[in-house]
Amino acid sequence: ELKVEQNPLFLSMQEGKNYTIYCNYSTTSDRLYWYRQDPGKSLESLFVLLSNGAVKQEGRLMASLDTKARLSTLHITAAVHDLSATYFCAVDRSSGDKLTFGTGTRLAVRP
Amino acid sequence: DVKVTQSSRYLVKRTGEKVFLECVQDMDHENMFWYRQDPGLGLRLIYFSYDVKMKEKGDIPEGYSVSREKKERFSLILESASTNQTSMYLCASTSGYEQYFGPGTRLTVT
């Protein structure tokens, strides 16, 4: 059974600082997703990582995938308040688009 | 833009009622999914469908059923709602690598 662990579960950051969210998963997969969720809202797709060594960047967020280590990271550079949200990673089970989600990381960026 | 819509944003029902949650996508996607989201648990897959009239159980199907009579519509049914089904319900459809999520329905069962 595929398990997906995220850490930390909660992250309070100061504006301007850098930090990394980690996503570990337990079995082989060839697809990993990162989503953002604002309070009371649905999930917004941030990144889809499809292969070992994949790196994608959008603004202050950069995601990477190491399939051998079964690890993905979401790096935040020079955090701003607008990045405050909950971030989820999700791993494809390699059988028809079914995803297993991590528990989420709630990010709060303070001035 | 892909659109996945859900029939209600907020719903309050009583224990024992039959509840229907509707999801519609406008991009002719074959695969559709129902998840529930609870604090500290992330999203968990309830049911999914790869085609019309086809359905498969996800990880937590107990207490739920689904219906897919048309390609664009995937309904989640709570046959007899219970308080432990109070949750946020999210529908999704997929195209290629992307999963598109609806806005969610926050269901409260009293």
Contacts between the chains, C-beta under 8 A, distances in Angstrom:
chain1	res1	chain2	res2	distance
A	4	B	42	7.7
A	9	B	40	7.8
A	31	B	97	6.6
A	33	B	99	7.0
A	35	B	101	8.0
A	41	B	103	7.2
A	41	B	104	7.6
A	42	B	90	6.4
A	42	B	101	4.7
A	42	B	102	6.2
A	42	B	103	4.8
A	42	B	104	5.1
A	43	B	43	7.9
A	43	B	90	7.0
A	43	B	101	4.4
A	45	B	98	6.3
A	45	B	99	7.1
A	45	B	100	7.6
A	48	B	97	5.0
A	48	B	98	6.8
A	50	B	97	6.8
A	88	B	42	6.4
A	88	B	43	7.2
A	90	B	43	7.5
A	96	B	31	6.8
A	96	B	48	7.7
A	96	B	50	6.5
A	97	B	31	5.2
A	97	B	33	7.7
A	97	B	94	4.6
A	97	B	99	6.8
A	98	B	33	7.5
A	98	B	45	6.1
A	98	B	48	6.4
A	98	B	58	7.2
A	99	B	43	7.7
A	99	B	45	7.3
A	99	B	99	6.7
A	100	B	45	7.9
A	101	B	35	7.9
A	101	B	42	3.8
A	101	B	43	4.3
A	101	B	44	7.5
A	102	B	42	5.7
A	103	B	40	5.9
A	103	B	41	6.4
A	103	B	42	4.5
A	104	B	42	5.6
